[in-house]
Amino acid sequence: MTPMKPVSDLLDDCAEETKDVLDKNPPVEDVDPDDLDANDLPDAKNKTWYRLEDVVAVFADLQNSTALGLGKHAASTAAIYRAATGNVVHIMNKFEADYIQIQGDGVFAIFWGERRYERALCAGVTAKTFSEETLVPKLEARWKGGPETGFKVGIASQRTLVKNLGTPRNENEQEPVWAGKPVNYAAKAAQQALRHELIVTGSVWDFISGNDYLSVTCACDPGPNLWQDVSIEKLNHDEDEAAGRLLKAKWCETCRDDFCAAILDGQTHRDDADGVRDQVRKSQHATAFRLAREQNRAQRRAHRFGATSFGRRRRG
């Protein structure tokens, strides 16, 4: 082991660094999402943070993952994690997530730039569909009587700050830190969900509500009740975002390919949804609380994007 400083000296170094950082706020640079590559984030020795005005975070959490390995051989536990986490990473990658990270038994992905909401939502629904159709049936068939498991998904959006933190001059000991609401809120939404459920925060629902492919059931099972109201308990300090929506349905086997392609293509209108579209939108205004939350989010977006639409420079 390499000789190290006395602990007192180490703590003094940390105290000095903390004072320096807090006394001199680090520079923040607004970046155009079209110019940002996750591999080019500021490193730990660079004091600058990047700010993205709007990103979408998807968090997929494996229910009862700790209990899955109890009483099993190491190889079996490894196989479970590879089949579960590995495939969710594969799904996020196929929907062109701009950044993917594994956190224990969970996966979070960040989407920014063009079609970020569409890509994130398709990835989230695909992950829960894989969990319900493939992963859990195979696990239950092989290990009968095991703990109830399956992926639960949370999706949130907001602005974020990002840079690499860790050991300066050692890239192997640095990781991006996504400071802000998106990852935190997506994780809390996923924590509240049950297996095979997807919960979105208020801002994400604002995007979904205007898209017939996402807000209305397909013609195979027509109806206005695809999504349910949910209050995200761990976000009660932020009532606008806590007023979320919950999805239990998975991709329809008949319509999934066409619907997903249409969503990713930016389509929003379906002629066969005319009969239920208004019912879905009226249901969101059934209570004064929900209507007020939606209006607050709209005002906040107008302020944010109005304030940032001028003077933003592109990184060359």
C-alpha positions in Angstrom: 0.0 0.0 0.0 1.3 3.4 -1.0 2.2 5.6 2.1 -0.4 8.3 2.6 -0.7 11.5 4.4 -1.9 11.6 8.0 -5.7 11.7 8.1 -5.6 15.2 9.7 -3.7 16.5 6.6 -6.2 14.8 4.3 -9.1 16.4 6.1 -7.4 19.8 5.9 -6.9 19.4 2.2 -10.6 18.6 1.8 -11.6 21.6 3.9 -9.4 23.9 1.8 -10.9 22.5 -1.4 -14.4 22.9 -0.1 -13.8 26.5 0.9 -12.2 27.3 -2.4 -15.1 25.8 -4.4 -17.9 27.4 -2.4 -16.2 30.8 -2.3 -15.7 30.8 -6.1 -18.7 29.4 -7.9 -17.5 27.3 -10.9 -18.2 28.5 -14.4 -21.3 27.1 -16.1 -21.5 26.9 -19.9 -24.8 26.5 -21.8 -24.3 24.0 -24.5 -26.3 23.1 -27.6 -27.3 19.4 -27.3 -26.5 18.9 -30.9 -22.9 19.7 -30.1 -22.6 17.6 -27.0 -21.0 14.1 -26.9 -20.9 12.3 -23.5 -17.2 11.4 -24.2 -16.2 15.0 -24.4 -17.5 16.2 -21.0 -15.2 18.4 -18.9 -12.8 16.3 -16.9 -12.2 16.4 -13.1 -9.4 19.0 -13.3 -11.6 21.4 -15.4 -13.7 23.6 -13.2 -16.4 24.2 -15.9 -19.8 22.6 -15.8 -22.0 22.1 -18.9 -25.7 23.0 -18.7 -28.3 21.3 -20.9 -31.6 23.1 -20.8 -33.7 19.9 -21.2 -32.8 16.2 -20.9 -34.9 13.1 -20.4 -33.8 10.5 -17.9 -35.0 6.9 -17.9 -34.3 4.8 -14.7 -35.0 1.0 -14.8 -34.8 -0.7 -11.4 -35.0 -4.4 -10.9 -37.4 -5.2 -8.1 -36.1 -7.5 -5.2 -32.8 -7.8 -7.0 -30.8 -8.5 -3.7 -33.0 -11.4 -2.9 -32.6 -12.9 -6.3 -29.1 -14.2 -5.6 -29.9 -15.8 -2.2 -29.4 -19.5 -2.2 -28.1 -19.6 -5.7 -24.6 -20.5 -7.1 -22.5 -17.5 -8.2 -22.8 -18.5 -11.8 -26.6 -18.4 -11.6 -26.6 -15.0 -9.9 -24.3 -13.7 -12.7 -26.6 -15.1 -15.3 -29.6 -13.3 -13.8 -27.8 -10.0 -13.8 -26.5 -10.5 -17.4 -30.0 -11.4 -18.7 -31.7 -8.6 -16.8 -29.3 -5.6 -16.7 -27.4 -6.5 -19.9 -30.5 -6.5 -22.0 -31.9 -3.3 -20.6 -28.6 -1.6 -21.5 -29.0 -3.1 -25.0 -32.5 -1.6 -25.3 -31.3 1.9 -24.2 -28.5 1.7 -26.7 -30.8 0.7 -29.5 -32.9 3.8 -28.9 -29.7 5.9 -29.0 -29.5 7.0 -25.4 -26.8 9.7 -25.3 -25.4 8.3 -22.0 -26.0 5.0 -20.2 -24.8 4.0 -16.7 -25.3 0.9 -14.6 -26.1 1.6 -10.9 -26.0 -1.7 -9.0 -29.0 -3.7 -10.3 -30.4 -0.7 -12.1 -29.8 1.2 -15.3 -30.2 4.9 -16.1 -30.0 6.5 -19.5 -29.9 10.2 -20.5 -31.5 11.4 -23.7 -30.9 14.8 -25.2 -31.3 16.5 -28.5 -33.7 15.6 -31.3 -36.5 13.3 -30.4 -35.3 12.9 -26.9 -38.8 12.3 -25.4 -39.7 9.9 -28.2 -36.6 7.9 -27.8 -36.7 7.8 -24.0 -40.4 6.8 -23.9 -40.0 4.0 -26.5 -36.9 2.7 -24.5 -38.8 2.8 -21.3 -41.9 0.9 -22.6 -39.7 -1.6 -24.4 -37.7 -2.3 -21.2 -40.9 -3.0 -19.2 -42.3 -5.1 -22.1 -39.1 -7.2 -22.1 -39.4 -7.6 -18.4 -43.0 -8.8 -18.5 -42.8 -10.9 -21.7 -39.4 -12.5 -21.5 -37.3 -11.9 -18.4 -39.7 -12.8 -15.6 -41.3 -15.8 -17.3 -37.9 -17.3 -17.9 -36.7 -16.6 -14.3 -39.9 -18.0 -12.8 -39.7 -21.1 -14.9 -36.1 -21.8 -13.9 -36.3 -20.8 -10.2 -39.8 -21.6 -8.9 -40.9 -19.9 -5.7 -38.3 -17.1 -5.9 -38.9 -13.5 -5.0 -41.3 -11.5 -7.2 -39.1 -9.5 -9.6 -39.1 -7.5 -12.8 -38.1 -4.1 -14.0 -40.0 -0.9 -12.9 -39.3 2.2 -14.8 -39.3 6.0 -14.0 -38.9 8.8 -16.5 -38.3 12.5 -15.7 -37.1 15.6 -17.6 -35.6 19.0 -16.7 -32.4 20.9 -17.1 -29.2 19.5 -15.8 -25.6 20.3 -15.1 -22.9 17.8 -16.0 -19.2 17.2 -15.8 -16.8 14.5 -14.8 -15.8 14.3 -11.2 -13.2 12.1 -9.5 -9.4 11.9 -9.4 -7.8 14.6 -11.5 -5.4 13.3 -14.2 -6.8 9.7 -13.9 -9.7 9.1 -16.3 -10.2 5.6 -14.9 -11.3 7.2 -11.6 -13.7 9.7 -13.1 -17.5 9.5 -13.8 -20.0 12.0 -15.1 -22.2 13.6 -12.5 -25.6 14.7 -13.6 -26.6 17.4 -11.1 -30.2 18.4 -11.1 -33.7 16.8 -11.1 -33.9 14.4 -14.1 -31.9 11.4 -12.8 -33.0 11.9 -9.2 -36.7 12.3 -10.1 -36.6 9.3 -12.5 -35.1 7.1 -9.8 -37.8 8.2 -7.3 -40.5 7.5 -9.8 -39.1 4.0 -10.5 -38.8 3.3 -6.7 -42.6 3.9 -6.3 -43.6 1.8 -9.3 -44.2 -2.0 -9.0 -42.7 -4.5 -11.4 -43.7 -3.9 -15.0 -45.0 -0.4 -14.3 -43.8 2.9 -15.7 -44.2 6.2 -13.9 -43.6 9.6 -15.6 -43.3 13.0 -13.9 -45.6 15.9 -14.7 -43.3 17.4 -17.4 -43.0 14.1 -19.2 -46.7 13.7 -19.2 -47.1 17.1 -20.8 -45.3 15.8 -23.8 -47.1 12.5 -23.9 -50.6 14.0 -23.6 -50.4 15.5 -27.0 -49.3 12.3 -28.8 -52.0 9.9 -29.8 -49.5 7.0 -30.1 -48.5 7.4 -26.5 -51.6 8.6 -24.7 -54.4 6.6 -26.3 -54.7 2.8 -26.6 -54.4 1.1 -30.0 -57.4 0.0 -31.9 -56.9 -3.6 -30.7 -58.2 -2.5 -27.2 -59.7 1.0 -27.6 -60.3 3.1 -24.5 -59.3 6.3 -22.7 -57.7 4.7 -19.6 -54.3 3.7 -20.8 -52.6 5.9 -18.1 -53.6 6.5 -14.5 -53.0 9.5 -12.2 -50.3 9.0 -9.6 -48.8 11.2 -7.0 -45.0 10.5 -6.7 -44.7 10.5 -2.9 -40.9 11.2 -2.8 -41.5 14.3 -4.9 -44.1 16.0 -2.7 -41.8 18.9 -2.3 -42.3 19.6 -6.0 -46.1 19.3 -6.6 -45.9 20.1 -10.3 -43.6 17.2 -11.0 -45.1 14.9 -8.4 -48.4 15.0 -10.4 -47.4 12.1 -12.5 -49.0 9.3 -14.6 -48.7 5.6 -14.4 -48.6 3.0 -17.2 -49.3 -0.7 -16.7 -49.7 -1.7 -20.3 -46.9 -3.1 -22.5 -46.4 -2.8 -26.2 -49.3 -4.5 -28.1 -47.9 -7.5 -30.0 -49.9 -6.5 -33.1 -49.2 -2.7 -33.2 -45.8 -2.4 -31.4 -43.6 -2.1 -34.5 -45.8 0.4 -36.3 -46.4 2.5 -33.2 -42.8 2.7 -32.2 -41.7 3.6 -35.7 -44.4 6.3 -35.9 -43.4 7.8 -32.5 -39.7 7.9 -33.5 -40.7 9.5 -36.8 -42.3 12.3 -34.8 -45.9 11.5 -35.7 -48.5 12.4 -33.2 -52.0 12.1 -34.8 -54.0 9.0 -35.3 -57.4 9.1 -37.1 -58.6 6.1 -35.1 -58.0 8.0 -31.8 -60.6 10.7 -32.5 -63.2 9.0 -30.4 -61.2 8.9 -27.2 -58.6 11.7 -27.5 -60.8 14.3 -25.9 -61.7 11.9 -23.1 -58.1 11.5 -22.2 -57.4 15.2 -22.2 -60.5 16.0 -20.2 -59.6 13.4 -17.6 -56.4 15.4 -16.9 -58.4 18.5 -16.1 -61.0 16.7 -13.9 -59.5 18.3 -10.7 -58.4 21.8 -10.1 -55.2 20.5 -8.6 -54.1 18.7 -11.8 -55.1 21.6 -14.0 -53.1 24.0 -11.8 -50.0 21.8 -11.9 -50.2 21.6 -15.7 -50.5 25.4 -16.0 -47.5 25.9 -13.6 -45.4 23.6 -15.7 -46.4 25.4 -18.9 -45.5 28.8 -17.4 -42.2 27.4 -16.2 -41.3 26.1 -19.6 -42.2 29.4 -21.2 -40.0 31.2 -18.8 -37.0 28.8 -19.2 -37.0 28.5 -22.9 -37.8 32.2 -23.4 -35.0 33.2 -21.2 -32.5 30.9 -22.8 -33.4 31.4 -26.5 -31.3 34.5 -26.7 -27.6 34.7 -26.4 -26.9 31.0 -26.4 -23.6 30.3 -28.1 -22.7 27.1 -29.8 -19.5 25.3 -28.9 -17.1 25.3 -31.8 
